[in-house]
C-alpha cells in the first residue's frame, strides 16, 4: 500500500488525498545513495561537486529528513540542480538497479499556488542527458495542507529513461522547466533495487545446485583430513569411542554445503566500517548460514573478511561481508573462495566457485 508504484483503492482516494512516503530499506546493498543533502550546499553525499544553474538552493542538514530547499522564479531548461554520484568522465553502471527514488514536498509559501511540476533526467559519464520525465506523471505536487512538511516518494523505473545498455551514470538532474515558479524541498535521492524480500525470494527460486569441481572436491577432502588429524587419529583408523566421532561426522557435511557470490556494491560511509567508505560482497548459501559460536568469515585466496551481517529483511541464506578499500585492493584477480566459521581451523565451510574479481562489476 505504501509503495508509490501500487495503485491505491478508490475507497481511499475517493475520501481524501493520500501522500505516500516509502523506502524499502536503508540497507546499502539495496539502496545506493546519490544525495541525502547531508553535506554543505554544492556537494553531494558522495562528496562530489553538484551543479546548479538559475536557482536558489540551501541544504538543511539538521532537519528530518535532511533536504535541499530549492526556489526558482522562471521556468526554463537552463534552471536545474544536478546531484552527482561520481566525478565527470567516470560514472557508475546502474544495470543492477530497478528504479530512481527521491522524496519531494512543497514549502509553506506554495499553499495557495497551482500544482508544481518539473522534470527529472539522468546524466551519463560524458554529460549526455537522458529523456526528461515530468514528475507530474507520478505524483500531484500541491499543498501542503497544513503547517507540517509533507514529503511524497517518487519512484521511476530505470527503463523510463531509455538508456543504452551498460550506460554509466554520473548524476541525476532536476530540471525546473515546467512550472514558472516554485519552492520545493528535495530529499533522499537514490537508486534502488526491487523489494529485497521479493528479490531474495526470486533468487532462491532460481538458485541452481553449485557442484564443486574435482579440484574443489579434493580441496574439501584436504581440509577434512587436516581437521581429523588435529583430533589425534587418522581417517583410516577406527573411530574412537569418544565425543570426537560425532564431530568427524559433522565435518563430512562440508561436502554438501555450497554458496556463491551473487552481488557486490560500493558503499559510502558504511556503518559496518565505522563510517568509512568501503565495499560489500553478498554471499548466498544453498540453504542457510546458521548462527554459531564462531564468526563467519569470507576467505578469498587467504584474504579473510569477518565483518558481516544478515540483510535487513532477516533472510538467513545471505551474508553481507564488508571490507574497506585497502582490503578490497588486496583481493586477487582470481582465486579460491569459501565461507568458513572460524578464521583458523574452521568448523564449517561453504565451498564457492572460483572467485573472479572482474565479475563483481566494481
N, C-alpha and C positions, 0 to 999 in steps of 0.2 A: 504493500500500500504506500510506503514512503518513498519508493523508487520513482523518480520522475518519468522513467520510461513506461511505467504501468499506468493505464488509464483508470481514473477514479470512477467509482459507481455514480450514476446520475442521482441516486438517493442522497448523496452528499453534496454534489456540485449544484443541485437544484436549491439547496438551502443557503449555502454561503460559499464564498471563495475559499479555496484550500491552498495554503502556502506550504510546500513540502521542502524540507531541508534534510538531505540524506547523504551519508558517506558510508560505504560498506564497512571499511576498516581503515585505520591509520597504519596498519602493518605495511612497512616499506616495500615488501615483496609484491603487494597487490596495488599499491598506490604510490606513484613516483611524483614527488612534489616539484613543480616548476617554480611557484612562488606562493608563499604564505604571508608575504609582506611583513616579515619579522626582522628585516634589515632596514637601514636608513633608505629614504626615498632615492631612487636611482640605482638600487642594487636588488637583485633577486635573492631568493633563499638559497639558490645555487651559487651565490656570491659572484654572479656575472652582472655586467652593466646592463641595465634596462635601457630602452629607448622610448622617448615620449616627444610628441610634437603637437603644439596648439592646444594644450590642455593645462589645467591646474591639477596638481597631484600632491597628496600628502599621505605618508604611511602612519597609520595609527597602530603602534606596536605594543600598546599596553591595554588593549581592549579585548573583548571576547565576541567574535574572533578578531585576531589581527586582520587589518584590512587596509586597502588603499582608498582614500576619499578622492574622487575624480569629478572635475567640473569642466564643462565646455559650453561655449556661448554661441557657436556657429557650427552647424553640421557640415562635415567635409571629410573626404577620404584622406586628407592630409592631416587630420586630427586623430591621433592614435596613441595607445600605450602598447609597447611590445615588451613582454616579460620573457627574459632569456634563460634558457636551460643550459646553454653552452656558449663558448666564445664563437664569434663569427668565423666561418670557414670550417667549423667542426660539425656539430650536430650529433644526435643520438637516434638510433634506429627504434621506431615505435611499433614495429610489426607484432610485438608480443602484447600490446595493449589494445583494448577494445573501445575506449571512449576518452574524450576530454571532459573533465568536470571542472566546474567553478561555481561559486556562490555569489549572488548579487542581490542587492537591495537598494531602494531609493532613499535619499535623505529626506528629512522632515520638510525642507523647503519645497519639496516637489508634490506635497499632498494634493494641491488643487490643480496640478498640471495634467495634461494629456499623457497617455501611456508613453513610456520611454522605450526607444529601440536603438540598437546599434548592431554591428557585425563582428564576427569572430573569424579569424583565419590562422592557419599555421604557416610558419616561415621556415624554409629549409636552410641547409648549411651554406647555400650560395645566395641567400637573401631573396629567393624566389617565394612569392606568396601563393598560397593555395586558393581554392574557391572560398569566397567570403560568405558566411552564413548568418542570416538575421537571427538575433536572439528571440525575436517575437515568434519564431516557429516553435519554440519550446516553452516559453512562459509568457504570461501577461504581466509586464513590469509596470505597476502603478502603485498608488498608495504612498506611504504606509497608512494603515487605517487608524493608527493611534500614535502615541509618542514613543513606542518601542521600535527599536531597529529590527526589521524583519529581513531575513535572507531566504531566497529560493535557490535550490540547486539546479543548475543546468547541466545536463548530460548529453553530449553529442557523440554519436558513433564516429569512430575514426574514418570509416568509409565515406561519410558525408563530405569529407574534404577532398575526395577524388585524387588522392596522392598516387604517384607511381610506386610500384613495389620497391621495398627497401629504402625508401626516402628517409634521409636523416634530418631530424628536426632541430633547429636552433632555438625557436621560441614560439610563443603564442601572441598574436596581435589582436587587440581590441580596437576596432575602428569606429569612431563616433561620427557616422555619416548618414544616419537615418532619422535622427531627431535633431532639430535645430539647436536645442539646448538640453542640458541635463546635468543632474548631480546624483552620482551613484556611489555605493560602497561595494568594492570588489574584494573577494576573499578566496583562499584555498584553491588555487589553480593547480591542477594535477592531471596526470594521465593515469587511468585505472584499468585494471583487468576485470574480468567478469566477477560476479559474486563468488568469493572464494569457496563457499560451500558447494555451489553448483560446479565450479571449476574443478575442485578436487574430486567431486563425485564422478565427473566425466573422465578425469584422468584415471581414477580407479577402475572404471569400466573398460578403458582402453588398454590398461596395463597388460602386456604380454609377458609370459614367463621369461625370465632372464637366465638363460642357461650359460654357465661359465664355460670358457674354452677348456681344452685339455690342459693347457699350461696353467690356467687359473685353478683348475681342479687339483693339479699337483701342488700348487702353492698352498691351497687349503689343507691338503694332506700333510704338507711340511709343518704347517702351524700346529695341526692336531698332534703330530708326532712329537714336536718340541714341547707342547704342553703336557703330554703324557710322560715324557722323560723327566720333566720337572717334579713329578709326583714320586719318583723313585722306582718306578717299574717301567718296563717297555711294553709296547703294544702287542708283542708276541708272547709275553708272559701271561700265565693265568691271572685273572683279576683277583687282587687280594680281597679278603673279607673285611673290608673297612669302608668307611664312607667315601673313599676315593672312587670306587667303581661307579656309583651314580653320576659323579662329576664327569667321568670319562664318557658316559653315555650322552650327557648334555653336550659335550664337545662335539660329538659326532653330528649333532644337529646343525653344526656350522655349514655343512654342505648344502642344506636346503634353504639357508637364509640368503636372500638376494635383494638388491636395491639398485637404484640408478639415479644419477643426477638428471633432473628434468627442468630446472630453472636456475638462472643466476641474475644478479642485479647489483648495480652500483647504488650506494646509499649515502646521502648527505646527513651529517650529524647523527650517526647511528646511536640510539640509546644503548644498544648492546655493547658498543665500544666506547662508552662514556662520552658521547658526543663527537667522536672522531669520525671523519669520512672513512668509508670502507666498502666492503663487498659482502654480499650474501649469496650462499650456494645452498639451494634446497635439494634435499635428497629424499627420494620416495622409496619406501620398503614395499615388498610384495604383500606383506601383512601389516605388522605394526612394529614400532620402536617402543618397547616397554620401558617403564621407569625402573631403574636398577640402582644399586648402591654405587656402582662405578659410573663416571660421566661418559656420555657418548662422545666419540672423537672421530673426526673425519681425517683419515690417513691417506694422503696423496703422495705416493712415492717417498714416504718417510717424513713428509711435512704434515704435522699433526695440529689440527684445529679443534679446540674443545669448547669454544663459546658457541652454544646452540640453544635453540628453543623450539617448541612446537608452534605451528601457526596459530593465529588468534582465534580461528574457528574451532580449535580443540581437536583437530584431526591428529591421531597418533601414528599414522603411517607416513608422516612427513616430519623431517627435522630440518631446520634452517640454521646453517652454520655461518657465523660472522667472522670476518678476518679483515685486518687493516691493510692499507695499501702496500706496506712492506712485505707482509706475509703473502699477499696475492702475487707480488712481483717475484717471489721466490718459488712459486709453483712452476714445475717444469712444463715444457710444451706438451709432453705426454708422459704417461707412466701408470703404474698400478694404482688402484683406488679401492678403499673399503671403509665402512663404518665399523668401529670397534668400541666395545665398552671397556674402558681402561686404557691409559696411554701406553702401558707396558704389560706384557703377559695378559692380553685381552681375554675376557671370559666369554664374550660373544662377538661374532663377526658377521657382517653383511657384505658379501663379496659383490663388487661392482664391475661393469665393463671398463675397459681401458679408458683412463682419463685423457681427454684431448682439450687443451686449453682454448684452442681456436674455436671450438664448438660452443663455448659459453656465450659468444656474441658480445663480448665486452671490450 
